[in-house]
Amino acid sequence: QVQVVESGGGLVQPGGSLRLSCTASGPIFDPRGMAWFRQGPGKSHELVARILGTATNSAASYADSVRGRFTISRDNAKIAVYLQMNNLKPGDTGVYLCNVMEKGTNYWGQGTQVTVSS
């Protein structure tokens, strides 16, 4: 059974930084897609950043609202994906969920809360 676990959320002041981590365990070997979504208070799910491709050939994409501030990266040896978030804004507040896709199946974590507030 595949398990996806996020960590790294917390409370941070505007302008601060956080690094989210997501690891997948179980029978998963070379995900074609790894992504971060978020759901803010009263908002729908939003795709924040995605990295698509194989372990050796992948490309990242970002939502307009985070481009230039967030960086997604992948550790293929660990089946892990990270989200470095800089210059955080109150609008970045929400539950951040990790998505891992392999062979057409999507796996989700439980989410980690990020709160940006002074």
Phi and psi restraints in degrees (range 20) as a CNS / XPLOR table:
assign (resid 1 and name C) (resid 2 and name N)
       (resid 2 and name CA) (resid 2 and name C) 1.0 -80.3 20.0 2
assign (resid 2 and name N) (resid 2 and name CA)
       (resid 2 and name C) (resid 3 and name N) 1.0 133.9 20.0 2
assign (resid 2 and name C) (resid 3 and name N)
       (resid 3 and name CA) (resid 3 and name C) 1.0 -122.4 20.0 2
assign (resid 3 and name N) (resid 3 and name CA)
       (resid 3 and name C) (resid 4 and name N) 1.0 137.7 20.0 2
assign (resid 3 and name C) (resid 4 and name N)
       (resid 4 and name CA) (resid 4 and name C) 1.0 -121.8 20.0 2
assign (resid 4 and name N) (resid 4 and name CA)
       (resid 4 and name C) (resid 5 and name N) 1.0 126.5 20.0 2
assign (resid 4 and name C) (resid 5 and name N)
       (resid 5 and name CA) (resid 5 and name C) 1.0 -130.5 20.0 2
assign (resid 5 and name N) (resid 5 and name CA)
       (resid 5 and name C) (resid 6 and name N) 1.0 126.7 20.0 2
assign (resid 5 and name C) (resid 6 and name N)
       (resid 6 and name CA) (resid 6 and name C) 1.0 -101.1 20.0 2
assign (resid 6 and name N) (resid 6 and name CA)
       (resid 6 and name C) (resid 7 and name N) 1.0 156.1 20.0 2
assign (resid 6 and name C) (resid 7 and name N)
       (resid 7 and name CA) (resid 7 and name C) 1.0 -155.5 20.0 2
assign (resid 7 and name N) (resid 7 and name CA)
       (resid 7 and name C) (resid 8 and name N) 1.0 167.4 20.0 2
assign (resid 7 and name C) (resid 8 and name N)
       (resid 8 and name CA) (resid 8 and name C) 1.0 106.8 20.0 2
assign (resid 8 and name N) (resid 8 and name CA)
       (resid 8 and name C) (resid 9 and name N) 1.0 -4.7 20.0 2
assign (resid 8 and name C) (resid 9 and name N)
       (resid 9 and name CA) (resid 9 and name C) 1.0 -72.6 20.0 2
assign (resid 9 and name N) (resid 9 and name CA)
       (resid 9 and name C) (resid 10 and name N) 1.0 174.2 20.0 2
assign (resid 9 and name C) (resid 10 and name N)
       (resid 10 and name CA) (resid 10 and name C) 1.0 163.9 20.0 2
assign (resid 10 and name N) (resid 10 and name CA)
       (resid 10 and name C) (resid 11 and name N) 1.0 -168.0 20.0 2
assign (resid 10 and name C) (resid 11 and name N)
       (resid 11 and name CA) (resid 11 and name C) 1.0 -101.5 20.0 2
assign (resid 11 and name N) (resid 11 and name CA)
       (resid 11 and name C) (resid 12 and name N) 1.0 130.0 20.0 2
assign (resid 11 and name C) (resid 12 and name N)
       (resid 12 and name CA) (resid 12 and name C) 1.0 -142.4 20.0 2
assign (resid 12 and name N) (resid 12 and name CA)
       (resid 12 and name C) (resid 13 and name N) 1.0 149.6 20.0 2
assign (resid 12 and name C) (resid 13 and name N)
       (resid 13 and name CA) (resid 13 and name C) 1.0 -78.3 20.0 2
assign (resid 13 and name N) (resid 13 and name CA)
       (resid 13 and name C) (resid 14 and name N) 1.0 154.7 20.0 2
assign (resid 13 and name C) (resid 14 and name N)
       (resid 14 and name CA) (resid 14 and name C) 1.0 -53.6 20.0 2
assign (resid 14 and name N) (resid 14 and name CA)
       (resid 14 and name C) (resid 15 and name N) 1.0 136.5 20.0 2
assign (resid 14 and name C) (resid 15 and name N)
       (resid 15 and name CA) (resid 15 and name C) 1.0 91.6 20.0 2
assign (resid 15 and name N) (resid 15 and name CA)
       (resid 15 and name C) (resid 16 and name N) 1.0 -10.0 20.0 2
assign (resid 15 and name C) (resid 16 and name N)
       (resid 16 and name CA) (resid 16 and name C) 1.0 -82.5 20.0 2
assign (resid 16 and name N) (resid 16 and name CA)
       (resid 16 and name C) (resid 17 and name N) 1.0 -176.6 20.0 2
assign (resid 16 and name C) (resid 17 and name N)
       (resid 17 and name CA) (resid 17 and name C) 1.0 -131.8 20.0 2
assign (resid 17 and name N) (resid 17 and name CA)
       (resid 17 and name C) (resid 18 and name N) 1.0 152.2 20.0 2
assign (resid 17 and name C) (resid 18 and name N)
       (resid 18 and name CA) (resid 18 and name C) 1.0 -144.0 20.0 2
assign (resid 18 and name N) (resid 18 and name CA)
       (resid 18 and name C) (resid 19 and name N) 1.0 154.5 20.0 2
assign (resid 18 and name C) (resid 19 and name N)
       (resid 19 and name CA) (resid 19 and name C) 1.0 -125.5 20.0 2
assign (resid 19 and name N) (resid 19 and name CA)
       (resid 19 and name C) (resid 20 and name N) 1.0 117.3 20.0 2
assign (resid 19 and name C) (resid 20 and name N)
       (resid 20 and name CA) (resid 20 and name C) 1.0 -92.9 20.0 2
assign (resid 20 and name N) (resid 20 and name CA)
       (resid 20 and name C) (resid 21 and name N) 1.0 144.6 20.0 2
assign (resid 20 and name C) (resid 21 and name N)
       (resid 21 and name CA) (resid 21 and name C) 1.0 -124.8 20.0 2
assign (resid 21 and name N) (resid 21 and name CA)
       (resid 21 and name C) (resid 22 and name N) 1.0 148.5 20.0 2
assign (resid 21 and name C) (resid 22 and name N)
       (resid 22 and name CA) (resid 22 and name C) 1.0 -143.2 20.0 2
assign (resid 22 and name N) (resid 22 and name CA)
       (resid 22 and name C) (resid 23 and name N) 1.0 126.5 20.0 2
assign (resid 22 and name C) (resid 23 and name N)
       (resid 23 and name CA) (resid 23 and name C) 1.0 -123.0 20.0 2
assign (resid 23 and name N) (resid 23 and name CA)
       (resid 23 and name C) (resid 24 and name N) 1.0 144.3 20.0 2
assign (resid 23 and name C) (resid 24 and name N)
       (resid 24 and name CA) (resid 24 and name C) 1.0 -115.8 20.0 2
assign (resid 24 and name N) (resid 24 and name CA)
       (resid 24 and name C) (resid 25 and name N) 1.0 136.5 20.0 2
assign (resid 24 and name C) (resid 25 and name N)
       (resid 25 and name CA) (resid 25 and name C) 1.0 -131.4 20.0 2
assign (resid 25 and name N) (resid 25 and name CA)
       (resid 25 and name C) (resid 26 and name N) 1.0 163.6 20.0 2
assign (resid 25 and name C) (resid 26 and name N)
       (resid 26 and name CA) (resid 26 and name C) 1.0 102.9 20.0 2
assign (resid 26 and name N) (resid 26 and name CA)
       (resid 26 and name C) (resid 27 and name N) 1.0 -161.0 20.0 2
assign (resid 26 and name C) (resid 27 and name N)
       (resid 27 and name CA) (resid 27 and name C) 1.0 -78.0 20.0 2
assign (resid 27 and name N) (resid 27 and name CA)
       (resid 27 and name C) (resid 28 and name N) 1.0 71.4 20.0 2
assign (resid 27 and name C) (resid 28 and name N)
       (resid 28 and name CA) (resid 28 and name C) 1.0 -138.1 20.0 2
assign (resid 28 and name N) (resid 28 and name CA)
       (resid 28 and name C) (resid 29 and name N) 1.0 136.6 20.0 2
assign (resid 28 and name C) (resid 29 and name N)
       (resid 29 and name CA) (resid 29 and name C) 1.0 -126.5 20.0 2
assign (resid 29 and name N) (resid 29 and name CA)
       (resid 29 and name C) (resid 30 and name N) 1.0 -44.2 20.0 2
assign (resid 29 and name C) (resid 30 and name N)
       (resid 30 and name CA) (resid 30 and name C) 1.0 -150.7 20.0 2
assign (resid 30 and name N) (resid 30 and name CA)
       (resid 30 and name C) (resid 31 and name N) 1.0 76.6 20.0 2
assign (resid 30 and name C) (resid 31 and name N)
       (resid 31 and name CA) (resid 31 and name C) 1.0 -58.9 20.0 2
assign (resid 31 and name N) (resid 31 and name CA)
       (resid 31 and name C) (resid 32 and name N) 1.0 138.6 20.0 2
assign (resid 31 and name C) (resid 32 and name N)
       (resid 32 and name CA) (resid 32 and name C) 1.0 -82.0 20.0 2
assign (resid 32 and name N) (resid 32 and name CA)
       (resid 32 and name C) (resid 33 and name N) 1.0 -18.2 20.0 2
assign (resid 32 and name C) (resid 33 and name N)
       (resid 33 and name CA) (resid 33 and name C) 1.0 -148.2 20.0 2
assign (resid 33 and name N) (resid 33 and name CA)
       (resid 33 and name C) (resid 34 and name N) 1.0 137.9 20.0 2
assign (resid 33 and name C) (resid 34 and name N)
       (resid 34 and name CA) (resid 34 and name C) 1.0 -136.8 20.0 2
assign (resid 34 and name N) (resid 34 and name CA)
       (resid 34 and name C) (resid 35 and name N) 1.0 133.9 20.0 2
assign (resid 34 and name C) (resid 35 and name N)
       (resid 35 and name CA) (resid 35 and name C) 1.0 -148.5 20.0 2
assign (resid 35 and name N) (resid 35 and name CA)
       (resid 35 and name C) (resid 36 and name N) 1.0 161.0 20.0 2
assign (resid 35 and name C) (resid 36 and name N)
       (resid 36 and name CA) (resid 36 and name C) 1.0 -117.2 20.0 2
assign (resid 36 and name N) (resid 36 and name CA)
       (resid 36 and name C) (resid 37 and name N) 1.0 130.2 20.0 2
assign (resid 36 and name C) (resid 37 and name N)
       (resid 37 and name CA) (resid 37 and name C) 1.0 -114.9 20.0 2
assign (resid 37 and name N) (resid 37 and name CA)
       (resid 37 and name C) (resid 38 and name N) 1.0 163.7 20.0 2
assign (resid 37 and name C) (resid 38 and name N)
       (resid 38 and name CA) (resid 38 and name C) 1.0 -144.2 20.0 2
assign (resid 38 and name N) (resid 38 and name CA)
       (resid 38 and name C) (resid 39 and name N) 1.0 154.1 20.0 2
assign (resid 38 and name C) (resid 39 and name N)
       (resid 39 and name CA) (resid 39 and name C) 1.0 -131.4 20.0 2
assign (resid 39 and name N) (resid 39 and name CA)
       (resid 39 and name C) (resid 40 and name N) 1.0 111.2 20.0 2
assign (resid 39 and name C) (resid 40 and name N)
       (resid 40 and name CA) (resid 40 and name C) 1.0 -86.5 20.0 2
assign (resid 40 and name N) (resid 40 and name CA)
       (resid 40 and name C) (resid 41 and name N) 1.0 169.3 20.0 2
assign (resid 40 and name C) (resid 41 and name N)
       (resid 41 and name CA) (resid 41 and name C) 1.0 -58.3 20.0 2
assign (resid 41 and name N) (resid 41 and name CA)
       (resid 41 and name C) (resid 42 and name N) 1.0 121.2 20.0 2
assign (resid 41 and name C) (resid 42 and name N)
       (resid 42 and name CA) (resid 42 and name C) 1.0 71.4 20.0 2
assign (resid 42 and name N) (resid 42 and name CA)
       (resid 42 and name C) (resid 43 and name N) 1.0 12.8 20.0 2
assign (resid 42 and name C) (resid 43 and name N)
       (resid 43 and name CA) (resid 43 and name C) 1.0 -116.4 20.0 2
assign (resid 43 and name N) (resid 43 and name CA)
       (resid 43 and name C) (resid 44 and name N) 1.0 161.1 20.0 2
assign (resid 43 and name C) (resid 44 and name N)
       (resid 44 and name CA) (resid 44 and name C) 1.0 -85.1 20.0 2
assign (resid 44 and name N) (resid 44 and name CA)
       (resid 44 and name C) (resid 45 and name N) 1.0 170.2 20.0 2
assign (resid 44 and name C) (resid 45 and name N)
       (resid 45 and name CA) (resid 45 and name C) 1.0 -56.4 20.0 2
assign (resid 45 and name N) (resid 45 and name CA)
       (resid 45 and name C) (resid 46 and name N) 1.0 138.0 20.0 2
assign (resid 45 and name C) (resid 46 and name N)
       (resid 46 and name CA) (resid 46 and name C) 1.0 -130.0 20.0 2
assign (resid 46 and name N) (resid 46 and name CA)
       (resid 46 and name C) (resid 47 and name N) 1.0 131.3 20.0 2
assign (resid 46 and name C) (resid 47 and name N)
       (resid 47 and name CA) (resid 47 and name C) 1.0 -75.0 20.0 2
assign (resid 47 and name N) (resid 47 and name CA)
       (resid 47 and name C) (resid 48 and name N) 1.0 119.9 20.0 2
assign (resid 47 and name C) (resid 48 and name N)
       (resid 48 and name CA) (resid 48 and name C) 1.0 -92.2 20.0 2
assign (resid 48 and name N) (resid 48 and name CA)
       (resid 48 and name C) (resid 49 and name N) 1.0 -50.8 20.0 2
assign (resid 48 and name C) (resid 49 and name N)
       (resid 49 and name CA) (resid 49 and name C) 1.0 -156.6 20.0 2
assign (resid 49 and name N) (resid 49 and name CA)
       (resid 49 and name C) (resid 50 and name N) 1.0 148.7 20.0 2
assign (resid 49 and name C) (resid 50 and name N)
       (resid 50 and name CA) (resid 50 and name C) 1.0 -143.2 20.0 2
assign (resid 50 and name N) (resid 50 and name CA)
       (resid 50 and name C) (resid 51 and name N) 1.0 145.1 20.0 2
assign (resid 50 and name C) (resid 51 and name N)
       (resid 51 and name CA) (resid 51 and name C) 1.0 -126.7 20.0 2
assign (resid 51 and name N) (resid 51 and name CA)
       (resid 51 and name C) (resid 52 and name N) 1.0 120.1 20.0 2
assign (resid 51 and name C) (resid 52 and name N)
       (resid 52 and name CA) (resid 52 and name C) 1.0 -116.1 20.0 2
assign (resid 52 and name N) (resid 52 and name CA)
       (resid 52 and name C) (resid 53 and name N) 1.0 147.7 20.0 2
assign (resid 52 and name C) (resid 53 and name N)
       (resid 53 and name CA) (resid 53 and name C) 1.0 125.4 20.0 2
assign (resid 53 and name N) (resid 53 and name CA)
       (resid 53 and name C) (resid 54 and name N) 1.0 -169.7 20.0 2
assign (resid 53 and name C) (resid 54 and name N)
       (resid 54 and name CA) (resid 54 and name C) 1.0 -88.9 20.0 2
assign (resid 54 and name N) (resid 54 and name CA)
       (resid 54 and name C) (resid 55 and name N) 1.0 179.6 20.0 2
assign (resid 54 and name C) (resid 55 and name N)
       (resid 55 and name CA) (resid 55 and name C) 1.0 -62.4 20.0 2
assign (resid 55 and name N) (resid 55 and name CA)
       (resid 55 and name C) (resid 56 and name N) 1.0 -29.2 20.0 2
assign (resid 55 and name C) (resid 56 and name N)
       (resid 56 and name CA) (resid 56 and name C) 1.0 -104.9 20.0 2
assign (resid 56 and name N) (resid 56 and name CA)
       (resid 56 and name C) (resid 57 and name N) 1.0 -5.9 20.0 2
assign (resid 56 and name C) (resid 57 and name N)
       (resid 57 and name CA) (resid 57 and name C) 1.0 -149.2 20.0 2
assign (resid 57 and name N) (resid 57 and name CA)
       (resid 57 and name C) (resid 58 and name N) 1.0 97.1 20.0 2
assign (resid 57 and name C) (resid 58 and name N)
       (resid 58 and name CA) (resid 58 and name C) 1.0 -138.5 20.0 2
assign (resid 58 and name N) (resid 58 and name CA)
       (resid 58 and name C) (resid 59 and name N) 1.0 163.2 20.0 2
assign (resid 58 and name C) (resid 59 and name N)
       (resid 59 and name CA) (resid 59 and name C) 1.0 -140.3 20.0 2
assign (resid 59 and name N) (resid 59 and name CA)
       (resid 59 and name C) (resid 60 and name N) 1.0 144.3 20.0 2
assign (resid 59 and name C) (resid 60 and name N)
       (resid 60 and name CA) (resid 60 and name C) 1.0 -105.0 20.0 2
assign (resid 60 and name N) (resid 60 and name CA)
       (resid 60 and name C) (resid 61 and name N) 1.0 150.8 20.0 2
assign (resid 60 and name C) (resid 61 and name N)
       (resid 61 and name CA) (resid 61 and name C) 1.0 -141.3 20.0 2
assign (resid 61 and name N) (resid 61 and name CA)
       (resid 61 and name C) (resid 62 and name N) 1.0 157.2 20.0 2
assign (resid 61 and name C) (resid 62 and name N)
       (resid 62 and name CA) (resid 62 and name C) 1.0 -137.6 20.0 2
assign (resid 62 and name N) (resid 62 and name CA)
       (resid 62 and name C) (resid 63 and name N) 1.0 153.1 20.0 2
assign (resid 62 and name C) (resid 63 and name N)
       (resid 63 and name CA) (resid 63 and name C) 1.0 -67.7 20.0 2
assign (resid 63 and name N) (resid 63 and name CA)
       (resid 63 and name C) (resid 64 and name N) 1.0 149.1 20.0 2
assign (resid 63 and name C) (resid 64 and name N)
       (resid 64 and name CA) (resid 64 and name C) 1.0 -58.1 20.0 2
assign (resid 64 and name N) (resid 64 and name CA)
       (resid 64 and name C) (resid 65 and name N) 1.0 -34.1 20.0 2
assign (resid 64 and name C) (resid 65 and name N)
       (resid 65 and name CA) (resid 65 and name C) 1.0 -69.5 20.0 2
assign (resid 65 and name N) (resid 65 and name CA)
       (resid 65 and name C) (resid 66 and name N) 1.0 -16.5 20.0 2
assign (resid 65 and name C) (resid 66 and name N)
       (resid 66 and name CA) (resid 66 and name C) 1.0 -120.4 20.0 2
assign (resid 66 and name N) (resid 66 and name CA)
       (resid 66 and name C) (resid 67 and name N) 1.0 -8.7 20.0 2
assign (resid 66 and name C) (resid 67 and name N)
       (resid 67 and name CA) (resid 67 and name C) 1.0 -58.9 20.0 2
assign (resid 67 and name N) (resid 67 and name CA)
       (resid 67 and name C) (resid 68 and name N) 1.0 133.2 20.0 2
assign (resid 67 and name C) (resid 68 and name N)
       (resid 68 and name CA) (resid 68 and name C) 1.0 92.0 20.0 2
assign (resid 68 and name N) (resid 68 and name CA)
       (resid 68 and name C) (resid 69 and name N) 1.0 -15.3 20.0 2
assign (resid 68 and name C) (resid 69 and name N)
       (resid 69 and name CA) (resid 69 and name C) 1.0 -113.8 20.0 2
assign (resid 69 and name N) (resid 69 and name CA)
       (resid 69 and name C) (resid 70 and name N) 1.0 -33.0 20.0 2
assign (resid 69 and name C) (resid 70 and name N)
       (resid 70 and name CA) (resid 70 and name C) 1.0 -108.5 20.0 2
assign (resid 70 and name N) (resid 70 and name CA)
       (resid 70 and name C) (resid 71 and name N) 1.0 148.8 20.0 2
assign (resid 70 and name C) (resid 71 and name N)
       (resid 71 and name CA) (resid 71 and name C) 1.0 -134.4 20.0 2
assign (resid 71 and name N) (resid 71 and name CA)
       (resid 71 and name C) (resid 72 and name N) 1.0 125.6 20.0 2
assign (resid 71 and name C) (resid 72 and name N)
       (resid 72 and name CA) (resid 72 and name C) 1.0 -99.9 20.0 2
assign (resid 72 and name N) (resid 72 and name CA)
       (resid 72 and name C) (resid 73 and name N) 1.0 140.5 20.0 2
assign (resid 72 and name C) (resid 73 and name N)
       (resid 73 and name CA) (resid 73 and name C) 1.0 -144.3 20.0 2
assign (resid 73 and name N) (resid 73 and name CA)
       (resid 73 and name C) (resid 74 and name N) 1.0 163.2 20.0 2
assign (resid 73 and name C) (resid 74 and name N)
       (resid 74 and name CA) (resid 74 and name C) 1.0 -132.3 20.0 2
assign (resid 74 and name N) (resid 74 and name CA)
       (resid 74 and name C) (resid 75 and name N) 1.0 139.0 20.0 2
assign (resid 74 and name C) (resid 75 and name N)
       (resid 75 and name CA) (resid 75 and name C) 1.0 -112.6 20.0 2
assign (resid 75 and name N) (resid 75 and name CA)
       (resid 75 and name C) (resid 76 and name N) 1.0 104.6 20.0 2
assign (resid 75 and name C) (resid 76 and name N)
       (resid 76 and name CA) (resid 76 and name C) 1.0 -72.2 20.0 2
assign (resid 76 and name N) (resid 76 and name CA)
       (resid 76 and name C) (resid 77 and name N) 1.0 -30.4 20.0 2
assign (resid 76 and name C) (resid 77 and name N)
       (resid 77 and name CA) (resid 77 and name C) 1.0 -65.7 20.0 2
assign (resid 77 and name N) (resid 77 and name CA)
       (resid 77 and name C) (resid 78 and name N) 1.0 -33.0 20.0 2
assign (resid 77 and name C) (resid 78 and name N)
       (resid 78 and name CA) (resid 78 and name C) 1.0 -101.5 20.0 2
assign (resid 78 and name N) (resid 78 and name CA)
       (resid 78 and name C) (resid 79 and name N) 1.0 -4.2 20.0 2
assign (resid 78 and name C) (resid 79 and name N)
       (resid 79 and name CA) (resid 79 and name C) 1.0 51.7 20.0 2
assign (resid 79 and name N) (resid 79 and name CA)
       (resid 79 and name C) (resid 80 and name N) 1.0 63.4 20.0 2
assign (resid 79 and name C) (resid 80 and name N)
       (resid 80 and name CA) (resid 80 and name C) 1.0 -134.9 20.0 2
assign (resid 80 and name N) (resid 80 and name CA)
       (resid 80 and name C) (resid 81 and name N) 1.0 152.8 20.0 2
assign (resid 80 and name C) (resid 81 and name N)
       (resid 81 and name CA) (resid 81 and name C) 1.0 -136.3 20.0 2
assign (resid 81 and name N) (resid 81 and name CA)
       (resid 81 and name C) (resid 82 and name N) 1.0 144.3 20.0 2
assign (resid 81 and name C) (resid 82 and name N)
       (resid 82 and name CA) (resid 82 and name C) 1.0 -124.6 20.0 2
assign (resid 82 and name N) (resid 82 and name CA)
       (resid 82 and name C) (resid 83 and name N) 1.0 155.8 20.0 2
assign (resid 82 and name C) (resid 83 and name N)
       (resid 83 and name CA) (resid 83 and name C) 1.0 -133.9 20.0 2
assign (resid 83 and name N) (resid 83 and name CA)
       (resid 83 and name C) (resid 84 and name N) 1.0 107.2 20.0 2
assign (resid 83 and name C) (resid 84 and name N)
       (resid 84 and name CA) (resid 84 and name C) 1.0 -86.7 20.0 2
assign (resid 84 and name N) (resid 84 and name CA)
       (resid 84 and name C) (resid 85 and name N) 1.0 121.0 20.0 2
assign (resid 84 and name C) (resid 85 and name N)
       (resid 85 and name CA) (resid 85 and name C) 1.0 -117.0 20.0 2
assign (resid 85 and name N) (resid 85 and name CA)
       (resid 85 and name C) (resid 86 and name N) 1.0 116.7 20.0 2
assign (resid 85 and name C) (resid 86 and name N)
       (resid 86 and name CA) (resid 86 and name C) 1.0 -115.6 20.0 2
assign (resid 86 and name N) (resid 86 and name CA)
       (resid 86 and name C) (resid 87 and name N) 1.0 160.4 20.0 2
assign (resid 86 and name C) (resid 87 and name N)
       (resid 87 and name CA) (resid 87 and name C) 1.0 49.4 20.0 2
assign (resid 87 and name N) (resid 87 and name CA)
       (resid 87 and name C) (resid 88 and name N) 1.0 51.0 20.0 2
assign (resid 87 and name C) (resid 88 and name N)
       (resid 88 and name CA) (resid 88 and name C) 1.0 -65.9 20.0 2
assign (resid 88 and name N) (resid 88 and name CA)
       (resid 88 and name C) (resid 89 and name N) 1.0 146.6 20.0 2
assign (resid 88 and name C) (resid 89 and name N)
       (resid 89 and name CA) (resid 89 and name C) 1.0 -122.7 20.0 2
assign (resid 89 and name N) (resid 89 and name CA)
       (resid 89 and name C) (resid 90 and name N) 1.0 158.2 20.0 2
assign (resid 89 and name C) (resid 90 and name N)
       (resid 90 and name CA) (resid 90 and name C) 1.0 -55.1 20.0 2
assign (resid 90 and name N) (resid 90 and name CA)
       (resid 90 and name C) (resid 91 and name N) 1.0 -31.9 20.0 2
assign (resid 90 and name C) (resid 91 and name N)
       (resid 91 and name CA) (resid 91 and name C) 1.0 -68.3 20.0 2
assign (resid 91 and name N) (resid 91 and name CA)
       (resid 91 and name C) (resid 92 and name N) 1.0 -9.9 20.0 2
assign (resid 91 and name C) (resid 92 and name N)
       (resid 92 and name CA) (resid 92 and name C) 1.0 -84.2 20.0 2
assign (resid 92 and name N) (resid 92 and name CA)
       (resid 92 and name C) (resid 93 and name N) 1.0 -5.2 20.0 2
assign (resid 92 and name C) (resid 93 and name N)
       (resid 93 and name CA) (resid 93 and name C) 1.0 -60.9 20.0 2
assign (resid 93 and name N) (resid 93 and name CA)
       (resid 93 and name C) (resid 94 and name N) 1.0 137.2 20.0 2
assign (resid 93 and name C) (resid 94 and name N)
       (resid 94 and name CA) (resid 94 and name C) 1.0 161.2 20.0 2
assign (resid 94 and name N) (resid 94 and name CA)
       (resid 94 and name C) (resid 95 and name N) 1.0 179.6 20.0 2
assign (resid 94 and name C) (resid 95 and name N)
       (resid 95 and name CA) (resid 95 and name C) 1.0 -91.4 20.0 2
assign (resid 95 and name N) (resid 95 and name CA)
       (resid 95 and name C) (resid 96 and name N) 1.0 124.9 20.0 2
assign (resid 95 and name C) (resid 96 and name N)
       (resid 96 and name CA) (resid 96 and name C) 1.0 -100.0 20.0 2
assign (resid 96 and name N) (resid 96 and name CA)
       (resid 96 and name C) (resid 97 and name N) 1.0 125.6 20.0 2
assign (resid 96 and name C) (resid 97 and name N)
       (resid 97 and name CA) (resid 97 and name C) 1.0 -117.1 20.0 2
assign (resid 97 and name N) (resid 97 and name CA)
       (resid 97 and name C) (resid 98 and name N) 1.0 139.5 20.0 2
assign (resid 97 and name C) (resid 98 and name N)
       (resid 98 and name CA) (resid 98 and name C) 1.0 -95.7 20.0 2
assign (resid 98 and name N) (resid 98 and name CA)
       (resid 98 and name C) (resid 99 and name N) 1.0 137.5 20.0 2
assign (resid 98 and name C) (resid 99 and name N)
       (resid 99 and name CA) (resid 99 and name C) 1.0 -124.4 20.0 2
assign (resid 99 and name N) (resid 99 and name CA)
       (resid 99 and name C) (resid 100 and name N) 1.0 131.5 20.0 2
assign (resid 99 and name C) (resid 100 and name N)
       (resid 100 and name CA) (resid 100 and name C) 1.0 -126.3 20.0 2
assign (resid 100 and name N) (resid 100 and name CA)
       (resid 100 and name C) (resid 101 and name N) 1.0 128.8 20.0 2
assign (resid 100 and name C) (resid 101 and name N)
       (resid 101 and name CA) (resid 101 and name C) 1.0 -120.4 20.0 2
assign (resid 101 and name N) (resid 101 and name CA)
       (resid 101 and name C) (resid 102 and name N) 1.0 128.1 20.0 2
assign (resid 101 and name C) (resid 102 and name N)
       (resid 102 and name CA) (resid 102 and name C) 1.0 -143.0 20.0 2
assign (resid 102 and name N) (resid 102 and name CA)
       (resid 102 and name C) (resid 103 and name N) 1.0 131.0 20.0 2
assign (resid 102 and name C) (resid 103 and name N)
       (resid 103 and name CA) (resid 103 and name C) 1.0 52.5 20.0 2
assign (resid 103 and name N) (resid 103 and name CA)
       (resid 103 and name C) (resid 104 and name N) 1.0 41.7 20.0 2
assign (resid 103 and name C) (resid 104 and name N)
       (resid 104 and name CA) (resid 104 and name C) 1.0 79.3 20.0 2
assign (resid 104 and name N) (resid 104 and name CA)
       (resid 104 and name C) (resid 105 and name N) 1.0 1.0 20.0 2
assign (resid 104 and name C) (resid 105 and name N)
       (resid 105 and name CA) (resid 105 and name C) 1.0 -105.9 20.0 2
assign (resid 105 and name N) (resid 105 and name CA)
       (resid 105 and name C) (resid 106 and name N) 1.0 132.2 20.0 2
assign (resid 105 and name C) (resid 106 and name N)
       (resid 106 and name CA) (resid 106 and name C) 1.0 -98.8 20.0 2
assign (resid 106 and name N) (resid 106 and name CA)
       (resid 106 and name C) (resid 107 and name N) 1.0 133.9 20.0 2
assign (resid 106 and name C) (resid 107 and name N)
       (resid 107 and name CA) (resid 107 and name C) 1.0 -118.6 20.0 2
assign (resid 107 and name N) (resid 107 and name CA)
       (resid 107 and name C) (resid 108 and name N) 1.0 138.0 20.0 2
assign (resid 107 and name C) (resid 108 and name N)
       (resid 108 and name CA) (resid 108 and name C) 1.0 -124.2 20.0 2
assign (resid 108 and name N) (resid 108 and name CA)
       (resid 108 and name C) (resid 109 and name N) 1.0 146.9 20.0 2
assign (resid 108 and name C) (resid 109 and name N)
       (resid 109 and name CA) (resid 109 and name C) 1.0 -89.8 20.0 2
assign (resid 109 and name N) (resid 109 and name CA)
       (resid 109 and name C) (resid 110 and name N) 1.0 -178.6 20.0 2
assign (resid 109 and name C) (resid 110 and name N)
       (resid 110 and name CA) (resid 110 and name C) 1.0 -84.1 20.0 2
assign (resid 110 and name N) (resid 110 and name CA)
       (resid 110 and name C) (resid 111 and name N) 1.0 -18.8 20.0 2
assign (resid 110 and name C) (resid 111 and name N)
       (resid 111 and name CA) (resid 111 and name C) 1.0 102.4 20.0 2
assign (resid 111 and name N) (resid 111 and name CA)
       (resid 111 and name C) (resid 112 and name N) 1.0 156.5 20.0 2
assign (resid 111 and name C) (resid 112 and name N)
       (resid 112 and name CA) (resid 112 and name C) 1.0 -134.5 20.0 2
assign (resid 112 and name N) (resid 112 and name CA)
       (resid 112 and name C) (resid 113 and name N) 1.0 135.8 20.0 2
assign (resid 112 and name C) (resid 113 and name N)
       (resid 113 and name CA) (resid 113 and name C) 1.0 -82.4 20.0 2
assign (resid 113 and name N) (resid 113 and name CA)
       (resid 113 and name C) (resid 114 and name N) 1.0 131.3 20.0 2
assign (resid 113 and name C) (resid 114 and name N)
       (resid 114 and name CA) (resid 114 and name C) 1.0 -119.3 20.0 2
assign (resid 114 and name N) (resid 114 and name CA)
       (resid 114 and name C) (resid 115 and name N) 1.0 125.0 20.0 2
assign (resid 114 and name C) (resid 115 and name N)
       (resid 115 and name CA) (resid 115 and name C) 1.0 -125.0 20.0 2
assign (resid 115 and name N) (resid 115 and name CA)
       (resid 115 and name C) (resid 116 and name N) 1.0 122.4 20.0 2
assign (resid 115 and name C) (resid 116 and name N)
       (resid 116 and name CA) (resid 116 and name C) 1.0 -111.5 20.0 2
assign (resid 116 and name N) (resid 116 and name CA)
       (resid 116 and name C) (resid 117 and name N) 1.0 111.0 20.0 2
assign (resid 116 and name C) (resid 117 and name N)
       (resid 117 and name CA) (resid 117 and name C) 1.0 -158.7 20.0 2
assign (resid 117 and name N) (resid 117 and name CA)
       (resid 117 and name C) (resid 118 and name N) 1.0 147.6 20.0 2
